Amino acid sequence: MVKSISNMRRNWAIAWPLAFNALLVQSMLLIDTYLVAPLGELPVAAMGIAATIVAFVLGIEIAIGNGIQLLVGRAVGANSRDDLAVAYWCGLFINVLTALIFLAVLHFFGNEIVSVITQDAKLARLTATYLSITQYIVLLTAYTQVCTAYCNGTGKTQVPLKGFMVELPVNVLLSYLLIHGVGDFHGLGLMGAAWGSLLAVLLRALFLYLALKKDPSVDLTYPRYRDFWAQLRPQYAQIYPIAANFFILSIGATVYQLLFAQLDLFSFVAITLIFPWLRAATQFPNAWAQASAISISQALGQKKALELTQFADHCTRVGMLISLLIAGLLALLSQYVLFIYPDIEPETQRALMIIAPLYIALPIIRAYNTIGGNILRALGYSNLVLKIHFVTQWLIALPICALLILYFDASIFWAFAMIPFEELLKTLPFYRFKQRYTVTT
């Protein structure tokens, strides 16, 4: 019992900075959405489309970061400085290369991508202009995500948290001034939000660089006896199955958004307004699940046996309690959403009311799957988790969602309901395999 309490406390010490890190990541879009909302439905829709495209690549980078994070955890458990350095530099190479490929694609095919999403010429032009600035966020995030993964895997989760606390007020101030202007400066409108976010992320990147450089316990010197190109492939082979799980979910979330963009403008704006809040809310159960995976990875690196079944059960119970609290906060949000966005159209207000029961229930349904998936990844069953996500999302939920929107002209309620429906499909296999492998490991 004492050991179990100690494990939970250690998990909590890792989890709470992770949660606030993730919350502050989402706060960038929340801030932009809140500040842009008075400009009207068209700028909000343009920002929603551009954010969806950027979020797709950020999801890939976060996926790579999650793979690095578990490798760093194992290196910490094994007390290997060389393995830490190899994981960091290989991960940085992979993430930066991903960002550069994305920038090249946007440079040559950006307008075509936007035109596929929306047929509205004015909306497409506004989206492309906004995207021309925000696309560079992914290059900076490629670096910051690897630094964050390194800090999280080593247990120094408060370092990225401090970086976001530096970034957040700068983001708020810069975005407000650049959007709405001050004095003789009349502001840049939607473009001001893009520049504010980009400059704020740059500040966070500089903070993380200095924090790691000045920390005497951090030595990222690459070991001379380990050829980088020879190490890159085995490192990638270990990161890939972990990253692929997140990659599938990221693409799926992007496809959902693109399908929702085919709804009427007011419905899409309603989803655009609520999605940042929903992403922010689900970060708390996600952080607890990631902390559980880090604890398991460190124990595996030490070749130290955890009371795994008991530990997994306790983590699941705590995660479900967190999700119930989050659902309560979302229910409160649904009552005050018009206070937060007072300038939205009546049709958008009605759309938000229609989907309220769905987004309130979603964190409860999703929490169990998130915890189970992270535990299975830490145990080395990433391919199994990938199969569960692929089958439920790509072979069942997304095709049904596409049929409902594109062929049956379904309402916003039934279209949005496919997200919690997908999570319900995953619950049984995650329960079955978590119970099986936590007993046998």
Summary of the structure (lengths in Angstrom):
residues: 441
radius of gyration: 21.5
end to end distance: 20.5
largest distance: 68.7
contacts: 1548
relative contact order: 0.13
helix: 86%
strand: 0%
